[in-house]
Amino acid sequence: MSVPPRAVQLNEANAFLKEHPEVQFVDLLIADMNGVVRGKRIDRNALHKVYEKGINLPASLFALDINGSTVESTGLGLDIGDADRICFPIPNTLCNEPWQKRPTAQLLMTMHELDGTPFFADPREVLRQVVQKFDELGLRICAAFELEFYLIDQENVNGRPQPPRSPISGKRPHSTQVYLIDDLDEYVDCLQDMLEAAKEQDIPADAIVKESAPAQFEVNLHHVEDAIKACDYALLLKRLIKNIAYDHEMDSTFMAKPYPGQAGNGLHVHISLLDKKTGKNIFAADDPLQNTSLRHAVGGILDTMAASMAFLCPNVNSYRRFGAQFYVPNAPSWALDNRTVAVRVPTGSADAVRIEHRVAGADANPYLMLASILAGIHHGLTNQIEPGEPIEGNSYEQLEPSLPNNLRDALRELDDSEVLNKYIDPKYIDIFVVCKEAELQEFETTISDLEYNWYLHTV
């Protein structure tokens, strides 16, 4: 007789608590529209109840703006009495939080309707709906993220960030030294603790590299053959980085463009598709240009890139990151082994041919970002969309910027996209657009310091 799924999950809880008698609390985590982790903290003795019955959280959790306020025009707040839905644990996500002084564990959750069906506005469910379309094609998605961030000082200067003092030299970095090993040494204890904490949480982070700005770094995640789990890892890695930085009396930021004149923070994703029957990468080829599946996948991404921009770059600040000098592509383009394009195809070996999407900022919600990219890939495969000729040389010198360069235009493109509305529930797109338009309205009605500097005494 097979064990019921709930009983299997209870076994997971029992085994963890037995192995970790020191654990006092468990953080129940769920990511909102902005990729901000929210939830509840419970006593260890309540964990069994969570596995048996779930926890209640309001549906309005997925109608929050970047400041955590409910956007009532979504219809998920007072219009429905701010009603609860039920959240259940995600299997195999229970683990320790290495940074906590009081032993604490964490557990990822996902929201459901009261009848047990997945809740449409949970970003994890948005992605699952797209992934399901690949299941129908007999394909499994293999994905890995590259996440950029800045270490910053806990003290700002007039509200603006500054690099932290090196624990070794006591100096603040100011130079641009990409891949410089010595800069890794300046913050070695903090960075090494990040990798060790990731290992303890089974997050497959294998390397940290110095990026091209003061105290900017990139963490690489291994490929995993599960698109949703790849996003779980990216989400949890951000939380881990923030907390380990706090432990070292520093802060961190994934803001797309924290410093004028310096590189922004990107979130690149590598994607390949595996045949479920054979396990082979369908993009594999000695000559990638002759691989029709690869070309059609790229063609679909390029065809939907403008419509996807609001998911790839979801904030006002996101669009300050773009510029040729910072290797951020601003036109739909592709090439082999070329970092000036939006879609790069690495070709180190025939088996490792894959797609690297290079547009999104680190402020993107990984579930929504990947859902939009996979929608483009599926659209390209099923409609046999050709991508055109690959770029050779510097794409910035050959292509005029054509992607939306501000959030308002990006939201219009998303709202009007017939293709994305076929892959992502139009009700969810409406909620996303309404939330982001509310943020835009507040931003545009706020008087900035620059306006006072320019106009207060001059007009």
Secondary structure, 3 states (H helix, E strand, C coil): CCCCHHHHHHHHHHHHHHHCCCCCEEEEEEECCCCCEEEEEEEHHHHHHHHHHCEEEEHHHHHECCCCCECHHHCCCHHHCCCEEEEEECCCCCEECCCCCCCEEEEEEEEECCCCCECCCCHHHHHHHHHHHHHHCCEEEEEEEEEEEEEECCCCECCECCCCCCCCCCCCCCCCCCCCHHHHHHCHHHHHHHHHHHHHCCCCEEEEEECCCCCEEEEEECCECCHHHHHHHHHHHHHHHHHHHHHCCCEEECCCCCCCCCCCCEEEEEEEEEECCCCCECCCCCCHHHCHHHHHHHHHHHHHHHHHHHHHCCCHHHHHHCEHHHCECCCCCEEECCCCCCEEECCCCHHHCCEEECCCECCCCHHHHHHHHHHHHHHHHHHCCCCCCCCCCCHHHCCCCCCCCCHHHHHHHHHHCHHHHHHCCHHHHHHHHHHHHHHHHHHHCCCCHHHHHHHCCCC
